[in-house]
């Protein structure tokens, strides 16, 4: 990775949250929102490509990267949305371009529907994780699942890796397309060293828990219908979110189109970076040089 961004911090909801600032502050702001169990430096290739045209900022969501964990392990999508509103205030951005991956895509969609006047363009990378026809479990079932998940995590010991290479190898097990160099970059920024010299992932394990109070499909559809900016839903041809590709989701939006990156899994920006960048740059109206 050629250059490094500045590390900056801001406060939201009593938490000290971190973001990577790629500079170019006189340009229009663009925010890159990572997914669950990820971190801001996962965006480096895309950030570097877009930085000549935008003031690129990539936050570590609460409970991820170098941002603080919540007290009590609460991580509803709406809480990430609140942190995003605070980040926009911090960088004094009345309007932004948003690019979100996976859970970060859902956060970006919710924000764009709740505050449509604050988003000029929206790109969602394999991020429609709740489809309109997703069934809503009964309230007692949601509560039971939540309590069970919390109980299991209470007794769980975080996994430790002897070296960053070992942590990178674990990432490559989960994504067969990941190169060793990229896996090591992701592990370097995604793990912290323990007192005994081993490494553990930075994200809060409680981030895995499904909150029983949450937005449901009708809420998401209502928010999508309020998004006024041009929207690109960029899906992965070999994602585990296979249903999203054929759902005809454009009809729920005022101004959206769907494109699919073939030969890419869920982490499409890692699997096919140049293809993803090409789609994003075309959508943002940038020239094709230095893709």
MITOR-798843 format. One record per atom (N, C-alpha, C): residue in one letter; chain; atom name; x, y, z. Coordinates in steps of 0.2 Angstrom, whole numbers, plus 5000, padded with zeros to 4 digits. Layout:
<nodes>
[A A CA [X Y Z]] ...
</nodes>
This chain:
<nodes>
[X A N [5004 4994 5000]] [X A CA [5000 5000 5000]] [X A C [5004 5006 5000]] [X A N [5003 5011 4995]] [X A CA [5008 5016 4994]] [X A C [5009 5021 5000]] [X A N [5003 5024 5002]] [X A CA [5003 5030 5007]] [X A C [4998 5028 5012]] [X A N [4999 5031 5018]] [X A CA [4995 5030 5024]] [X A C [4991 5036 5025]] [X A N [4985 5035 5027]] [X A CA [4981 5041 5029]] [X A C [4982 5043 5036]] [X A N [4980 5049 5038]] [X A CA [4980 5052 5045]] [X A C [4975 5048 5049]] [X A N [4977 5046 5056]] [X A CA [4973 5044 5060]] [X A C [4969 5049 5064]] [X A N [4963 5049 5065]] [X A CA [4959 5055 5068]] [X A C [4954 5051 5073]] [X A N [4952 5055 5078]] [X A CA [4947 5053 5082]] [X A C [4941 5058 5083]] [X A N [4935 5055 5085]] [X A CA [4930 5060 5087]] [X A C [4925 5056 5092]] [X A N [4921 5060 5095]] [X A CA [4916 5057 5100]] [X A C [4909 5056 5098]] [X A N [4906 5050 5099]] [X A CA [4899 5049 5098]] [X A C [4896 5045 5103]] [X A N [4891 5047 5106]] [X A CA [4887 5042 5111]] [X A C [4892 5040 5117]] [X A N [4897 5045 5119]] [X A CA [4901 5043 5124]] [X A C [4907 5039 5122]] [X A N [4908 5037 5116]] [X A CA [4913 5033 5113]] [X A C [4918 5037 5110]] [X A N [4925 5035 5110]] [X A CA [4930 5038 5106]] [X A C [4931 5034 5100]] [X A N [4929 5036 5094]] [X A CA [4929 5033 5088]] [X A C [4934 5035 5083]] [X A N [4937 5031 5080]] [X A CA [4943 5032 5075]] [X A C [4941 5032 5068]] [X A N [4944 5037 5064]] [X A CA [4943 5036 5057]] [X A C [4950 5038 5053]] [X A N [4951 5035 5047]] [X A CA [4956 5037 5043]] [X A C [4955 5042 5038]] [X A N [4959 5047 5038]] [X A CA [4958 5053 5034]] [X A C [4963 5054 5029]] [X A N [4961 5053 5022]] [X A CA [4965 5053 5017]] [X A C [4967 5059 5014]] [X A N [4964 5065 5017]] [X A CA [4966 5072 5015]] [X A C [4962 5074 5009]] [X A N [4965 5079 5006]] [X A CA [4961 5083 5000]] [X A C [4955 5086 5003]] [X A N [4956 5090 5008]] [X A CA [4950 5093 5012]] [X A C [4946 5098 5008]] [X A N [4949 5101 5003]] [X A CA [4945 5106 4999]] [X A C [4940 5102 4994]] [X A N [4941 5096 4993]] [X A CA [4937 5092 4988]] [X A C [4930 5090 4991]] [X A N [4925 5087 4988]] [X A CA [4919 5085 4991]] [X A C [4920 5079 4995]] [X A N [4917 5078 5001]] [X A CA [4918 5073 5005]] [X A C [4915 5066 5003]] [X A N [4919 5061 5004]] [X A CA [4917 5054 5002]] [X A C [4918 5049 5008]] [X A N [4913 5046 5011]] [X A CA [4914 5041 5017]] [X A C [4914 5034 5015]] [X A N [4919 5030 5017]] [X A CA [4919 5023 5015]] [X A C [4917 5019 5022]] [X A N [4912 5015 5022]] [X A CA [4909 5012 5028]] [X A C [4910 5005 5027]] [X A N [4915 5002 5032]] [X A CA [4916 4995 5031]] [X A C [4911 4990 5034]] [X A N [4911 4984 5033]] [X A CA [4906 4979 5036]] [X A C [4908 4976 5043]] [X A N [4904 4972 5045]] [X A CA [4905 4968 5051]] [X A C [4912 4965 5052]] [X A N [4915 4965 5058]] [X A CA [4921 4962 5059]] [X A C [4927 4964 5054]] [X A N [4926 4970 5052]] [X A CA [4931 4973 5047]] [X A C [4934 4979 5050]] [X A N [4938 4983 5046]] [X A CA [4940 4990 5049]] [X A C [4942 4994 5043]] [X A N [4943 5001 5045]] [X A CA [4944 5006 5040]] [X A C [4949 5005 5035]] [X A N [4955 5001 5036]] [X A CA [4960 5001 5032]] [X A C [4959 4995 5027]] [X A N [4953 4992 5027]] [X A CA [4951 4987 5022]] [X A C [4950 4991 5015]] [X A N [4949 4997 5016]] [X A CA [4947 5001 5010]] [X A C [4953 5004 5006]] [X A N [4959 5003 5008]] [X A CA [4965 5007 5006]] [X A C [4965 5008 4998]] [X A N [4964 5002 4994]] [X A CA [4965 5003 4987]] [X A C [4960 5007 4984]] [X A N [4954 5007 4986]] [X A CA [4948 5011 4984]] [X A C [4949 5018 4986]] [X A N [4951 5019 4992]] [X A CA [4953 5026 4995]] [X A C [4958 5030 4991]] [X A N [4964 5026 4990]] [X A CA [4969 5029 4986]] [X A C [4967 5031 4979]] [X A N [4963 5027 4976]] [X A CA [4960 5029 4969]] [X A C [4956 5035 4969]] [X A N [4952 5036 4974]] [X A CA [4947 5041 4974]] [X A C [4949 5047 4977]] [X A N [4955 5047 4981]] [X A CA [4957 5053 4985]] [X A C [4959 5059 4980]] [X A N [4961 5058 4974]] [X A CA [4962 5064 4970]] [X A C [4956 5068 4969]] [X A N [4950 5065 4969]] [X A CA [4944 5068 4967]] [X A C [4940 5070 4973]] [X A N [4941 5067 4979]] [X A CA [4937 5068 4985]] [X A C [4941 5068 4991]] [X A N [4938 5071 4996]] [X A CA [4941 5071 5003]] [X A C [4938 5064 5006]] [X A N [4942 5059 5006]] [X A CA [4940 5052 5008]] [X A C [4942 5051 5015]] [X A N [4936 5049 5018]] [X A CA [4937 5047 5025]] [X A C [4934 5040 5026]] [X A N [4937 5036 5030]] [X A CA [4935 5029 5032]] [X A C [4935 5028 5039]] [X A N [4929 5028 5042]] [X A CA [4928 5027 5049]] [X A C [4929 5019 5051]] [X A N [4932 5018 5057]] [X A CA [4931 5012 5061]] [X A C [4925 5012 5065]] [X A N [4920 5008 5063]] [X A CA [4913 5008 5066]] [X A C [4915 5006 5074]] [X A N [4910 5008 5078]] [X A CA [4911 5007 5085]] [X A C [4912 4999 5086]] [X A N [4916 4997 5091]] [X A CA [4918 4990 5092]] [X A C [4922 4987 5086]] [X A N [4925 4991 5082]] [X A CA [4929 4989 5077]] [X A C [4936 4993 5076]] [X A N [4941 4990 5073]] [X A CA [4947 4993 5072]] [X A C [4950 4997 5078]] [X A N [4951 5003 5078]] [X A CA [4954 5007 5083]] [X A C [4949 5011 5087]] [X A N [4942 5010 5086]] [X A CA [4937 5013 5089]] [X A C [4935 5009 5096]] [X A N [4932 5013 5100]] [X A CA [4931 5010 5107]] [X A C [4925 5005 5106]] [X A N [4925 5000 5110]] [X A CA [4919 4995 5111]] [X A C [4914 4998 5115]] [X A N [4908 4996 5114]] [X A CA [4902 4999 5118]] [X A C [4902 4996 5125]] [X A N [4899 4999 5130]] [X A CA [4898 4996 5136]] [X A C [4892 4992 5136]] [X A N [4892 4985 5137]] [X A CA [4886 4981 5137]] [X A C [4885 4978 5130]] [X A N [4890 4979 5125]] [X A CA [4890 4975 5119]] [X A C [4884 4976 5115]] [X A N [4881 4983 5114]] [X A CA [4875 4984 5110]] [X A C [4877 4987 5103]] [X A N [4875 4983 5098]] [X A CA [4878 4985 5091]] [X A C [4872 4985 5086]] [X A N [4867 4989 5087]] [X A CA [4861 4989 5082]] [X A C [4864 4993 5076]] [X A N [4861 4992 5070]] [X A CA [4863 4996 5065]] [X A C [4861 5003 5066]] [X A N [4856 5005 5069]] [X A CA [4854 5012 5071]] [X A C [4859 5015 5075]] [X A N [4863 5012 5079]] [X A CA [4868 5015 5083]] [X A C [4874 5017 5078]] [X A N [4876 5013 5073]] [X A CA [4881 5015 5068]] [X A C [4879 5021 5064]] [X A N [4872 5021 5063]] [X A CA [4870 5027 5059]] [X A C [4871 5033 5063]] [X A N [4869 5033 5070]] [X A CA [4870 5039 5074]] [X A C [4878 5041 5074]] [X A N [4882 5036 5074]] [X A CA [4890 5038 5074]] [X A C [4891 5041 5067]] [X A N [4888 5039 5062]] [X A CA [4889 5042 5055]] [X A C [4887 5049 5055]] [X A N [4881 5051 5058]] [X A CA [4879 5058 5059]] [X A C [4884 5062 5062]] [X A N [4887 5059 5068]] [X A CA [4892 5063 5071]] [X A C [4898 5064 5067]] [X A N [4900 5059 5063]] [X A CA [4906 5060 5059]] [X A C [4905 5065 5054]] [X A N [4899 5066 5051]] [X A CA [4898 5071 5046]] [X A C [4898 5078 5050]] [X A N [4896 5078 5056]] [X A CA [4897 5085 5059]] [X A C [4904 5086 5061]] [X A N [4908 5081 5062]] [X A CA [4915 5082 5064]] [X A C [4919 5085 5058]] [X A N [4918 5082 5052]] [X A CA [4921 5084 5046]] [X A C [4917 5090 5043]] [X A N [4912 5093 5046]] [X A CA [4908 5098 5043]] [X A C [4906 5097 5036]] [X A N [4903 5091 5035]] [X A CA [4900 5090 5028]] [X A C [4893 5090 5028]] [X A N [4890 5095 5025]] [X A CA [4883 5095 5024]] [X A C [4880 5090 5019]] [X A N [4884 5087 5015]] [X A CA [4882 5082 5010]] [X A C [4888 5078 5008]] [X A N [4887 5071 5007]] [X A CA [4893 5067 5006]] [X A C [4891 5062 5001]] [X A N [4896 5059 4998]] [X A CA [4895 5053 4994]] [X A C [4897 5047 4999]] [X A N [4892 5042 4999]] [X A CA [4893 5036 5004]] [X A C [4895 5030 5000]] [X A N [4900 5026 5002]] [X A CA [4901 5019 4999]] [X A C [4901 5014 5005]] [X A N [4897 5009 5005]] [X A CA [4897 5005 5011]] [X A C [4897 4997 5008]] [X A N [4901 4993 5012]] [X A CA [4901 4986 5011]] [X A C [4897 4982 5016]] [X A N [4893 4977 5014]] [X A CA [4890 4972 5018]] [X A C [4886 4976 5024]] [X A N [4888 4975 5030]] [X A CA [4884 4979 5035]] [X A C [4885 4986 5035]] [X A N [4891 4988 5032]] [X A CA [4892 4996 5031]] [X A C [4887 4998 5025]] [X A N [4885 4994 5021]] [X A CA [4880 4995 5016]] [X A C [4874 4996 5018]] [X A N [4872 4992 5023]] [X A CA [4865 4993 5027]] [X A C [4865 4999 5031]] [X A N [4870 5001 5034]] [X A CA [4871 5007 5038]] [X A C [4870 5013 5033]] [X A N [4873 5013 5027]] [X A CA [4873 5018 5022]] [X A C [4866 5019 5019]] [X A N [4863 5013 5018]] [X A CA [4856 5014 5016]] [X A C [4851 5017 5021]] [X A N [4852 5015 5027]] [X A CA [4848 5018 5032]] [X A C [4849 5025 5033]] [X A N [4855 5027 5033]] [X A CA [4857 5034 5034]] [X A C [4854 5038 5028]] [X A N [4855 5035 5022]] [X A CA [4853 5039 5016]] [X A C [4845 5040 5015]] [X A N [4841 5035 5018]] [X A CA [4834 5035 5018]] [X A C [4832 5040 5024]] [X A N [4835 5040 5029]] [X A CA [4833 5044 5035]] [X A C [4835 5051 5034]] [X A N [4841 5053 5030]] [X A CA [4843 5059 5029]] [X A C [4845 5060 5022]] [X A N [4840 5060 5017]] [X A CA [4841 5060 5010]] [X A C [4845 5066 5007]] [X A N [4843 5072 5011]] [X A CA [4846 5078 5008]] [X A C [4854 5078 5010]] [X A N [4856 5073 5014]] [X A CA [4864 5074 5016]] [X A C [4868 5069 5011]] [X A N [4865 5065 5007]] [X A CA [4869 5061 5003]] [X A C [4868 5062 4995]] [X A N [4874 5063 4992]] [X A CA [4873 5065 4985]] [X A C [4874 5059 4980]] [X A N [4877 5054 4982]] [X A CA [4878 5048 4978]] [X A C [4879 5042 4983]] [X A N [4876 5036 4982]] [X A CA [4877 5030 4986]] [X A C [4879 5024 4982]] [X A N [4884 5021 4985]] [X A CA [4886 5014 4982]] [X A C [4886 5009 4988]] [X A N [4883 5004 4986]] [X A CA [4882 4998 4991]] [X A C [4885 4992 4988]] [X A N [4891 4990 4992]] [X A CA [4894 4984 4989]] [X A C [4891 4977 4993]] [X A N [4888 4973 4989]] [X A CA [4885 4967 4992]] [X A C [4882 4968 4999]] [X A N [4878 4973 5000]] [X A CA [4876 4976 5007]] [X A C [4869 4975 5008]] [X A N [4865 4972 5004]] [X A CA [4858 4972 5005]] [X A C [4857 4965 5009]] [X A N [4858 4965 5016]] [X A CA [4858 4959 5019]] [X A C [4851 4957 5022]] [X A N [4846 4962 5021]] [X A CA [4839 4960 5023]] [X A C [4835 4961 5017]] [X A N [4832 4956 5014]] [X A CA [4828 4957 5008]] [X A C [4821 4959 5011]] [X A N [4817 4962 5006]] [X A CA [4810 4964 5008]] [X A C [4805 4958 5010]] [X A N [4807 4952 5008]] [X A CA [4802 4946 5010]] [X A C [4805 4942 5016]] [X A N [4810 4945 5019]] [X A CA [4813 4942 5025]] [X A C [4808 4941 5031]] [X A N [4806 4935 5033]] [X A CA [4801 4934 5038]] [X A C [4804 4937 5045]] [X A N [4799 4940 5049]] [X A CA [4800 4943 5055]] [X A C [4799 4938 5061]] [X A N [4804 4935 5064]] [X A CA [4803 4930 5070]] [X A C [4798 4933 5075]] [X A N [4795 4929 5079]] [X A CA [4791 4931 5084]] [X A C [4795 4934 5090]] [X A N [4792 4939 5094]] [X A CA [4796 4943 5099]] [X A C [4799 4938 5104]] [X A N [4796 4933 5106]] [X A CA [4799 4929 5111]] [X A C [4805 4925 5108]] [X A N [4804 4923 5102]] [X A CA [4810 4919 5098]] [X A C [4816 4924 5098]] [X A N [4815 4930 5096]] [X A CA [4820 4935 5096]] [X A C [4824 4936 5102]] [X A N [4820 4937 5108]] [X A CA [4822 4937 5114]] [X A C [4826 4931 5116]] [X A N [4824 4925 5115]] [X A CA [4827 4919 5117]] [X A C [4834 4919 5113]] [X A N [4834 4920 5107]] [X A CA [4840 4920 5103]] [X A C [4845 4925 5105]] [X A N [4843 4931 5107]] [X A CA [4847 4936 5110]] [X A C [4851 4934 5116]] [X A N [4847 4931 5121]] [X A CA [4849 4929 5127]] [X A C [4854 4923 5126]] [X A N [4853 4919 5122]] [X A CA [4857 4913 5121]] [X A C [4864 4915 5118]] [X A N [4864 4920 5113]] [X A CA [4870 4923 5110]] [X A C [4874 4926 5115]] [X A N [4871 4930 5119]] [X A CA [4875 4934 5125]] [X A C [4878 4929 5130]] [X A N [4874 4924 5131]] [X A CA [4877 4919 5136]] [X A C [4883 4915 5133]] [X A N [4883 4913 5127]] [X A CA [4888 4910 5124]] [X A C [4894 4914 5124]] [X A N [4893 4921 5122]] [X A CA [4899 4925 5121]] [X A C [4902 4927 5128]] [X A N [4898 4927 5133]] [X A CA [4901 4928 5140]] [X A C [4906 4923 5142]] [X A N [4905 4917 5140]] [X A CA [4910 4912 5142]] [X A C [4915 4911 5136]] [X A N [4915 4915 5131]] [X A CA [4920 4913 5126]] [X A C [4927 4917 5127]] [X A N [4932 4913 5125]] [X A CA [4939 4916 5126]] [X A C [4941 4918 5119]] [X A N [4943 4924 5118]] [X A CA [4945 4927 5111]] [X A C [4951 4922 5108]] [X A N [4950 4921 5102]] [X A CA [4956 4917 5099]] [X A C [4962 4921 5099]] [X A N [4968 4917 5100]] [X A CA [4974 4921 5100]] [X A C [4979 4917 5094]] [X A N [4982 4922 5091]] [X A CA [4987 4919 5085]] [X A C [4994 4921 5087]] [X A N [4998 4916 5086]] [X A CA [5005 4917 5088]] [X A C [5009 4923 5084]] [X A N [5007 4924 5078]] [X A CA [5010 4929 5073]] [X A C [5004 4932 5069]] [X A N [5006 4938 5066]] [X A CA [5001 4941 5061]] [X A C [5001 4937 5055]] [X A N [5006 4933 5053]] [X A CA [5006 4928 5048]] [X A C [5000 4923 5049]] [X A N [5000 4921 5055]] [X A CA [4995 4916 5057]] [X A C [4988 4918 5056]] [X A N [4987 4925 5059]] [X A CA [4981 4928 5058]] [X A C [4979 4929 5051]] [X A N [4984 4931 5047]] [X A CA [4982 4932 5039]] [X A C [4980 4925 5036]] [X A N [4983 4920 5038]] [X A CA [4982 4913 5035]] [X A C [4975 4911 5037]] [X A N [4972 4913 5043]] [X A CA [4965 4912 5045]] [X A C [4960 4916 5040]] [X A N [4962 4922 5039]] [X A CA [4958 4926 5034]] [X A C [4958 4923 5027]] [X A N [4963 4920 5025]] [X A CA [4964 4917 5018]] [X A C [4960 4910 5018]] [X A N [4959 4907 5024]] [X A CA [4954 4901 5024]] [X A C [4947 4903 5023]] [X A N [4945 4909 5025]] [X A CA [4938 4911 5025]] [X A C [4937 4914 5018]] [X A N [4942 4917 5014]] [X A CA [4942 4920 5008]] [X A C [4947 4917 5003]] [X A N [4946 4912 5000]] [X A CA [4951 4908 4996]] [X A C [4954 4913 4990]] [X A N [4951 4918 4989]] [X A CA [4953 4923 4983]] [X A C [4958 4928 4986]] [X A N [4959 4928 4993]] [X A CA [4963 4934 4996]] [X A C [4970 4932 4995]] [X A N [4974 4937 4992]] [X A CA [4981 4936 4991]] [X A C [4985 4937 4998]] [X A N [4991 4934 4999]] [X A CA [4994 4934 5005]] [X A C [4996 4941 5007]] [X A N [4998 4945 5002]] [X A CA [5000 4952 5004]] [X A C [4994 4956 5007]] [X A N [4988 4955 5004]] [X A CA [4982 4959 5006]] [X A C [4980 4956 5013]] [X A N [4980 4949 5013]] [X A CA [4978 4946 5020]] [X A C [4982 4949 5025]] [X A N [4989 4950 5024]] [X A CA [4994 4952 5029]] [X A C [4992 4959 5031]] [X A N [4991 4963 5026]] [X A CA [4989 4970 5027]] [X A C [4982 4971 5031]] [X A N [4977 4967 5030]] [X A CA [4971 4967 5033]] [X A C [4972 4965 5041]] [X A N [4976 4959 5041]] [X A CA [4978 4957 5048]] [X A C [4982 4962 5052]] [X A N [4987 4965 5049]] [X A CA [4991 4970 5052]] [X A C [4987 4976 5056]] [X A N [4981 4978 5052]] [X A CA [4977 4983 5054]] [X A C [4971 4981 5058]] [X A N [4970 4974 5057]] [X A CA [4964 4972 5061]] [X A C [4965 4968 5067]] [X A N [4971 4967 5069]] [X A CA [4973 4963 5075]] [X A C [4977 4968 5080]] [X A N [4977 4966 5086]] [X A CA [4981 4970 5091]] [X A C [4985 4965 5095]] [X A N [4991 4967 5097]] [X A CA [4995 4962 5101]] [X A C [4993 4962 5108]] [X A N [4993 4956 5111]] [X A CA [4991 4955 5118]] [X A C [4997 4955 5122]] [X A N [4996 4955 5129]] [X A CA [5002 4956 5133]] [X A C [5007 4950 5133]] [X A N [5005 4944 5131]] [X A CA [5009 4938 5130]] [X A C [5012 4938 5123]] [X A N [5011 4943 5119]] [X A CA [5015 4943 5112]] [X A C [5010 4940 5107]] [X A N [5005 4937 5108]] [X A CA [5000 4934 5103]] [X A C [4996 4940 5101]] [X A N [4992 4938 5096]] [X A CA [4987 4943 5092]] [X A C [4980 4941 5093]] [X A N [4976 4946 5094]] [X A CA [4968 4944 5093]] [X A C [4965 4950 5089]] [X A N [4960 4948 5086]] [X A CA [4956 4953 5082]] [X A C [4954 4959 5086]] [X A N [4954 4965 5083]] [X A CA [4952 4971 5086]] [X A C [4944 4971 5088]] [X A N [4940 4968 5083]] [X A CA [4933 4969 5084]] [X A C [4930 4966 5090]] [X A N [4925 4969 5093]] [X A CA [4921 4967 5099]] [X A C [4917 4960 5097]] [X A N [4919 4955 5100]] [X A CA [4915 4949 5099]] [X A C [4907 4950 5100]] [X A N [4905 4954 5104]] [X A CA [4898 4955 5105]] [X A C [4895 4959 5099]] [X A N [4899 4961 5094]] [X A CA [4896 4963 5088]] [X A C [4892 4958 5084]] [X A N [4893 4952 5085]] [X A CA [4890 4946 5082]] [X A C [4883 4945 5084]] [X A N [4881 4948 5089]] [X A CA [4874 4947 5092]] [X A C [4869 4950 5088]] [X A N [4863 4947 5087]] [X A CA [4857 4950 5084]] [X A C [4853 4953 5089]] [X A N [4852 4960 5088]] [X A CA [4848 4964 5093]] [X A C [4841 4962 5092]] [X A N [4837 4961 5097]] [X A CA [4830 4959 5097]] [X A C [4826 4965 5094]] [X A N [4828 4971 5096]] [X A CA [4825 4977 5094]] [X A C [4829 4979 5087]] [X A N [4826 4980 5082]] [X A CA [4829 4981 5076]] [X A C [4824 4984 5070]] [X A N [4827 4986 5065]] [X A CA [4823 4988 5059]] [X A C [4821 4981 5055]] [X A N [4815 4981 5053]] [X A CA [4813 4975 5049]] [X A C [4811 4977 5042]] [X A N [4810 4972 5038]] [X A CA [4810 4973 5031]] [X A C [4805 4979 5029]] [X A N [4799 4980 5032]] [X A CA [4795 4985 5030]] [X A C [4799 4992 5031]] [X A N [4802 4992 5037]] [X A CA [4806 4998 5039]] [X A C [4811 5000 5033]] [X A N [4815 4995 5031]] [X A CA [4820 4996 5026]] [X A C [4817 4998 5020]] [X A N [4812 4995 5018]] [X A CA [4809 4996 5011]] [X A C [4806 5004 5011]] [X A N [4803 5006 5017]] [X A CA [4801 5013 5018]] [X A C [4807 5018 5017]] [X A N [4813 5016 5020]] [X A CA [4819 5020 5020]] [X A C [4821 5020 5013]] [X A N [4822 5014 5010]] [X A CA [4824 5014 5003]] [X A C [4820 5019 4998]] [X A N [4814 5019 4999]] [X A CA [4810 5023 4995]] [X A C [4811 5031 4996]] [X A N [4814 5033 5001]] [X A CA [4815 5040 5003]] [X A C [4822 5042 5000]] [X A N [4826 5037 4998]] [X A CA [4833 5039 4995]] [X A C [4832 5043 4988]] [X A N [4834 5049 4988]] [X A CA [4833 5053 4982]] [X A C [4840 5053 4977]] [X A N [4845 5051 4980]] [X A CA [4852 5052 4976]] [X A C [4852 5046 4971]] [X A N [4856 5046 4966]] [X A CA [4858 5041 4962]] [X A C [4861 5035 4966]] [X A N [4859 5029 4965]] [X A CA [4861 5023 4970]] [X A C [4864 5018 4965]] [X A N [4870 5015 4967]] [X A CA [4872 5009 4963]] [X A C [4873 5003 4968]] [X A N [4869 4998 4967]] [X A CA [4869 4992 4971]] [X A C [4874 4987 4967]] [X A N [4880 4986 4970]] [X A CA [4885 4982 4967]] [X A C [4886 4976 4970]] [X A N [4883 4971 4967]] [X A CA [4883 4964 4970]] [X A C [4889 4959 4968]] [X A N [4890 4954 4971]] [X A CA [4896 4949 4970]] [X A C [4892 4943 4967]] [X A N [4895 4941 4961]] [X A CA [4892 4935 4958]] [X A C [4892 4929 4961]] [X A N [4897 4928 4966]] [X A CA [4898 4922 4970]] [X A C [4897 4923 4978]] [X A N [4893 4928 4979]] [X A CA [4892 4930 4986]] [X A C [4887 4925 4990]] [X A N [4888 4924 4996]] [X A CA [4883 4920 5000]] [X A C [4876 4924 5001]] [X A N [4876 4930 4999]] [X A CA [4870 4934 4998]] [X A C [4866 4933 4991]] [X A N [4866 4927 4989]] [X A CA [4864 4926 4982]] [X A C [4857 4928 4980]] [X A N [4853 4928 4985]] [X A CA [4846 4930 4984]] [X A C [4845 4938 4982]] [X A N [4850 4942 4984]] [X A CA [4849 4949 4982]] [X A C [4850 4950 4975]] [X A N [4854 4946 4971]] [X A CA [4855 4948 4964]] [X A C [4848 4947 4960]] [X A N [4844 4943 4962]] [X A CA [4838 4942 4958]] [X A C [4832 4945 4961]] [X A N [4832 4949 4966]] [X A CA [4826 4951 4969]] [X A C [4823 4957 4966]] [X A N [4826 4960 4961]] [X A CA [4823 4966 4957]] [X A C [4823 4972 4962]] [X A N [4828 4973 4966]] [X A CA [4828 4978 4971]] [X A C [4827 4985 4969]] [X A N [4829 4986 4962]] [X A CA [4828 4993 4960]] [X A C [4822 4996 4961]] [X A N [4816 4992 4960]] [X A CA [4810 4994 4961]] [X A C [4808 4998 4967]] [X A N [4812 4996 4972]] [X A CA [4811 4999 4979]] [X A C [4814 5006 4980]] [X A N [4818 5008 4975]] [X A CA [4822 5014 4975]] [X A C [4819 5019 4970]] [X A N [4820 5026 4971]] [X A CA [4819 5031 4966]] [X A C [4823 5031 4960]] [X A N [4830 5029 4962]] [X A CA [4835 5030 4956]] [X A C [4841 5026 4958]] [X A N [4840 5019 4956]] [X A CA [4845 5014 4958]] [X A C [4846 5010 4952]] [X A N [4852 5007 4951]] [X A CA [4853 5002 4947]] [X A C [4857 4996 4950]] [X A N [4857 4990 4948]] [X A CA [4861 4985 4950]] [X A C [4866 4982 4945]] [X A N [4872 4981 4947]] [X A CA [4877 4978 4943]] [X A C [4880 4972 4947]] [X A N [4883 4967 4944]] [X A CA [4885 4962 4947]] [X A C [4893 4961 4945]] [X A N [4897 4960 4949]] [X A CA [4904 4958 4948]] [X A C [4905 4951 4948]] [X A N [4906 4948 4942]] [X A CA [4906 4940 4941]] [X A C [4913 4938 4944]] [X A N [4913 4932 4947]] [X A CA [4919 4929 4949]] [X A C [4922 4932 4956]] [X A N [4917 4936 4959]] [X A CA [4919 4939 4965]] [X A C [4915 4936 4971]] [X A N [4918 4935 4977]] [X A CA [4914 4933 4983]] [X A C [4911 4939 4986]] [X A N [4909 4938 4993]] [X A CA [4906 4944 4996]] [X A C [4911 4950 4997]] [X A N [4917 4948 4998]] [X A CA [4922 4954 4999]] [X A C [4925 4956 4992]] [X A N [4920 4958 4988]] [X A CA [4921 4959 4980]] [X A C [4927 4965 4979]] [X A N [4927 4970 4984]] [X A CA [4932 4975 4983]] [X A C [4939 4972 4984]] [X A N [4940 4966 4987]] [X A CA [4946 4963 4988]] [X A C [4947 4958 4982]] [X A N [4942 4954 4980]] [X A CA [4943 4949 4975]] [X A C [4944 4952 4968]] [X A N [4940 4957 4967]] [X A CA [4941 4960 4960]] [X A C [4941 4968 4961]] [X A N [4947 4970 4963]] [X A CA [4947 4977 4965]] [X A C [4947 4982 4959]] [X A N [4950 4980 4953]] [X A CA [4950 4984 4947]] [X A C [4943 4985 4944]] [X A N [4939 4979 4944]] [X A CA [4933 4979 4942]] [X A C [4928 4983 4946]] [X A N [4929 4982 4952]] [X A CA [4924 4986 4957]] [X A C [4926 4994 4956]] [X A N [4932 4995 4956]] [X A CA [4934 5002 4955]] [X A C [4932 5005 4949]] [X A N [4932 5001 4944]] [X A CA [4930 5004 4937]] [X A C [4922 5005 4938]] [X A N [4918 5001 4941]] [X A CA [4911 5002 4941]] [X A C [4910 5009 4946]] [X A N [4914 5009 4951]] [X A CA [4913 5015 4956]] [X A C [4915 5021 4952]] [X A N [4920 5021 4949]] [X A CA [4923 5027 4945]] [X A C [4918 5030 4940]] [X A N [4915 5025 4936]] [X A CA [4910 5027 4931]] [X A C [4904 5030 4934]] [X A N [4902 5026 4939]] [X A CA [4896 5029 4943]] [X A C [4897 5036 4946]] [X A N [4903 5037 4948]] [X A CA [4904 5044 4951]] [X A C [4906 5049 4946]] [X A N [4906 5047 4939]] [X A CA [4908 5052 4934]] [X A C [4915 5053 4933]] [X A N [4919 5049 4935]] [X A CA [4926 5050 4935]] [X A C [4929 5048 4929]] [X A N [4935 5051 4926]] [X A CA [4938 5048 4920]] [X A C [4941 5041 4922]] [X A N [4943 5038 4917]] [X A CA [4945 5031 4918]] [X A C [4953 5030 4919]] [X A N [4956 5036 4918]] [X A CA [4964 5036 4919]] [X A C [4965 5034 4927]] [X A N [4971 5030 4928]] [X A CA [4973 5028 4934]] [X A C [4968 5024 4938]] [X A N [4964 5020 4934]] [X A CA [4959 5015 4938]] [X A C [4963 5010 4941]] 
</nodes>
